[in-house]
Amino acid sequence: MTQNPTDLSGSRNKKLADLLRHGPIVPVITLERVEDAVPLARALVAGGLRLLEITLRTPAAADSAAAIIQDVPEAVVGIGTVLTPNDLERARKLGARYALSPGATPDLLEAASESEMPFIPGIATASELMAALAHGFQTVKFFPAVAAGGIPALKALAGPFPQARFCPTGGIDEKNARDWLALSNVVAVGGSWVCPTSDIRAQAWDEITSKAQRAVVSVKD
């Protein structure tokens, strides 16, 4: 029996809301080597960050996500840079808990709306937000956050779209994360400042744990 689209959307939004309680900071992770995946995830979890986004930007990404899902059960793994329905299905098969996109085509929104997997489509304009809302997605990724208008843009969108919730990514860092999270329509922020590529390449796991701890403390209130 086919599930009612409204019921499916409600179930998916509830699952996502439960996952986002592990936030409010989502490290955006680009992994070049599978062997770095598990120690990186453990370093982030040790620092208090469990909600992770593994981007599909490198050949090592899928295997890295699979390794974390298998060996670091405390981590809540999402797949980012989902660009097509095939990417979304790939994320589901990997066992990801949720998926994110930098934008959203009609085909991707349609496929995601028919899936039970929590999905955060990317938007940068009011029209793109309207398309996401029309497909049942109330939480979206505002990307690229700073370049797309920054905090003033999200304040402006709050008026006509009071039901929308945002996870801004792109230009978020240790200095401004707290300002973004102070907005009533922001539920989480994403960024790579906690685990930059240079630290991952250097296998500076203790440094990454320290950065994660500082990030958690800086936005605790």
VMD Tcl script that draws the C-alpha trace (Angstrom):
set ca {
  {0.00 0.00 0.00}
  {1.42 3.40 -1.03}
  {1.93 5.79 1.85}
  {-0.04 9.04 1.75}
  {2.31 11.85 0.58}
  {1.25 14.05 3.50}
  {1.96 11.27 5.99}
  {5.32 10.58 4.33}
  {6.29 14.25 4.50}
  {5.27 14.49 8.15}
  {7.21 11.35 9.05}
  {10.28 12.56 7.19}
  {10.17 16.02 8.81}
  {9.84 14.46 12.26}
  {12.84 12.20 11.66}
  {14.87 15.20 10.51}
  {13.86 17.28 13.53}
  {14.99 14.43 15.80}
  {18.33 14.20 14.00}
  {18.96 17.94 14.17}
  {18.74 17.80 17.95}
  {22.25 16.35 17.75}
  {23.37 19.71 16.27}
  {23.47 22.64 16.04}
  {26.85 22.50 14.28}
  {27.24 20.17 11.31}
  {30.85 19.63 10.21}
  {31.02 19.61 6.41}
  {33.61 16.96 5.65}
  {35.61 16.32 2.47}
  {37.67 13.14 2.71}
  {40.45 12.31 0.28}
  {41.52 9.04 1.96}
  {39.30 6.33 3.37}
  {41.80 5.62 6.14}
  {41.17 9.09 7.59}
  {37.41 8.61 7.88}
  {37.06 6.70 11.13}
  {39.68 8.59 13.18}
  {38.21 11.89 11.97}
  {34.70 10.88 12.97}
  {35.92 9.72 16.37}
  {37.75 13.02 16.87}
  {34.61 15.01 16.09}
  {32.38 12.86 18.29}
  {34.92 13.17 21.13}
  {34.63 16.94 20.76}
  {30.86 16.85 21.04}
  {29.85 16.93 17.36}
  {27.84 13.88 16.29}
  {25.89 15.19 13.31}
  {28.22 14.88 10.30}
  {27.95 15.69 6.60}
  {30.19 13.61 4.32}
  {30.30 15.35 0.95}
  {30.27 13.37 -2.30}
  {33.12 15.43 -3.70}
  {35.92 12.85 -3.88}
  {36.33 9.24 -5.03}
  {36.87 8.25 -1.38}
  {33.61 9.79 -0.13}
  {31.24 6.82 -0.35}
  {33.64 4.30 1.17}
  {34.55 6.82 3.87}
  {30.91 7.29 4.82}
  {30.37 3.52 4.89}
  {33.38 3.08 7.19}
  {32.11 5.70 9.64}
  {28.61 4.24 9.65}
  {30.03 0.82 10.44}
  {32.74 1.71 12.95}
  {31.53 4.90 14.66}
  {27.92 4.24 15.69}
  {27.83 7.41 17.81}
  {28.13 9.50 14.64}
  {24.95 10.54 12.82}
  {26.09 10.40 9.21}
  {24.52 12.41 6.43}
  {25.55 12.51 2.79}
  {26.09 15.94 1.26}
  {26.57 17.24 -2.27}
  {23.62 15.13 -3.40}
  {22.98 16.39 -6.93}
  {20.77 13.77 -8.56}
  {18.16 11.14 -7.67}
  {20.91 8.55 -8.16}
  {23.02 10.29 -5.51}
  {20.04 10.21 -3.15}
  {19.57 6.47 -3.71}
  {23.31 5.97 -3.21}
  {23.08 7.73 0.15}
  {20.19 5.51 1.19}
  {22.04 2.34 0.24}
  {25.11 3.47 2.18}
  {22.96 3.64 5.31}
  {23.09 7.41 5.74}
  {20.63 8.88 8.23}
  {19.91 11.93 6.09}
  {21.02 13.70 2.91}
  {21.69 17.29 1.82}
  {22.06 19.12 -1.47}
  {23.60 22.48 -2.41}
  {20.60 23.12 -4.65}
  {17.56 21.24 -5.88}
  {16.35 20.36 -9.37}
  {12.70 19.41 -9.95}
  {13.76 15.77 -10.46}
  {15.69 15.71 -7.21}
  {12.85 17.28 -5.23}
  {10.40 14.81 -6.73}
  {12.59 11.81 -5.90}
  {13.25 13.07 -2.38}
  {9.56 13.70 -1.76}
  {8.84 10.04 -2.54}
  {11.55 8.78 -0.17}
  {11.41 8.21 3.57}
  {14.97 9.47 3.98}
  {15.22 12.89 5.67}
  {16.45 15.33 3.07}
  {17.61 18.96 3.27}
  {17.39 20.59 -0.17}
  {19.57 23.59 -0.93}
  {18.03 26.98 -1.69}
  {19.36 30.48 -2.27}
  {16.21 32.39 -3.30}
  {12.56 32.78 -2.33}
  {11.46 30.93 -5.48}
  {13.69 27.96 -4.67}
  {12.35 27.93 -1.13}
  {8.79 27.92 -2.46}
  {9.60 24.88 -4.61}
  {11.08 23.04 -1.62}
  {8.08 23.87 0.58}
  {5.69 22.74 -2.17}
  {7.35 19.32 -2.07}
  {6.98 19.09 1.70}
  {10.46 20.16 2.81}
  {10.25 22.69 5.64}
  {13.93 22.56 6.58}
  {16.33 23.66 3.86}
  {20.02 24.35 3.38}
  {20.69 28.04 2.73}
  {23.69 27.93 0.40}
  {26.01 29.68 -0.21}
  {24.90 31.44 2.94}
  {27.13 34.51 3.04}
  {27.27 35.01 -0.73}
  {23.49 34.59 -1.01}
  {22.75 37.53 1.26}
  {23.87 36.42 4.70}
  {21.90 37.01 7.87}
  {19.83 39.88 6.39}
  {18.54 37.50 3.71}
  {17.32 34.95 6.26}
  {15.69 37.70 8.30}
  {13.86 38.83 5.17}
  {12.73 35.30 4.30}
  {11.28 34.84 7.80}
  {8.42 37.22 7.00}
  {6.71 35.47 4.08}
  {7.90 32.00 5.11}
  {7.44 31.67 8.89}
  {7.20 27.88 8.61}
  {10.63 27.48 6.99}
  {13.70 26.44 8.95}
  {17.24 26.82 7.71}
  {20.65 25.19 7.94}
  {22.95 27.85 6.44}
  {26.26 26.67 4.98}
  {28.92 28.52 3.05}
  {31.00 31.17 4.77}
  {30.05 30.04 8.30}
  {32.98 29.92 10.70}
  {33.90 30.06 14.37}
  {33.49 33.84 14.44}
  {29.96 34.08 13.03}
  {28.28 30.73 13.79}
  {26.74 32.08 16.97}
  {25.22 35.04 15.10}
  {23.53 32.73 12.61}
  {22.21 30.44 15.33}
  {20.69 33.44 17.11}
  {18.11 33.67 14.31}
  {14.80 32.04 15.25}
  {14.50 30.29 11.87}
  {17.97 28.70 11.98}
  {18.11 25.19 13.44}
  {21.74 24.34 12.61}
  {24.77 25.66 10.76}
  {27.20 23.78 8.56}
  {30.86 24.49 7.99}
  {34.29 23.01 7.49}
  {36.19 25.19 9.95}
  {36.11 22.45 12.60}
  {37.83 19.93 10.32}
  {39.66 21.76 7.51}
  {41.34 19.72 4.81}
  {44.77 20.76 6.10}
  {44.08 19.22 9.52}
  {42.69 16.04 7.97}
  {45.72 15.65 5.71}
  {47.98 16.15 8.74}
  {45.89 13.65 10.74}
  {45.68 16.27 13.48}
  {42.91 14.47 15.33}
  {43.58 16.09 18.72}
  {43.46 19.53 17.11}
  {40.14 18.68 15.45}
  {38.72 17.48 18.77}
  {39.81 20.77 20.37}
  {38.18 22.79 17.58}
  {34.99 20.79 17.98}
  {34.96 21.41 21.73}
  {35.49 25.15 21.21}
  {32.69 25.23 18.65}
  {30.27 23.51 21.01}
  {31.12 25.89 23.85}
  {30.90 28.97 21.62}
  {27.27 28.29 20.64}
  {26.09 26.59 23.82}
  {23.77 29.40 24.90}
}
mol new
graphics top color blue
foreach p $ca { graphics top sphere $p radius 0.5 }
foreach p [lrange $ca 0 end-1] q [lrange $ca 1 end] { graphics top cylinder $p $q radius 0.2 }
display resetview
